[in-house]
Amino acid sequence: MPGAEEVLSDPAIERLAITDSVPPFRLTPGTASWEKLEVLPTAPLLAEVIGRLHDGRALTDLVVF
């Protein structure tokens, strides 16, 4: 099975959105594969979820399809 660098080097993949919950430790910083990543923070979403749960509000409108 190919590694992450090899998979991301495929020209069919322009960008890949990931979260910062697990760092992309299998990729070498500064490589072309690394440049394709868009790392999205999870802290704001988790804070919103915790706040809504605490206040007894719904979470359904946080889900986007």
Number of C-alpha atoms within 10 A of each C-alpha: 5 7 9 15 15 11 13 21 15 10 8 8 11 12 14 13 10 15 14 13 11 7 10 15 8 10 16 12 11 8 11 13 21 19 13 15 16 13 14 11 12 12 12 9 11 11 11 13 16 13 12 13 12 9 9 9 10 10 12 7 6 10 6 5 3
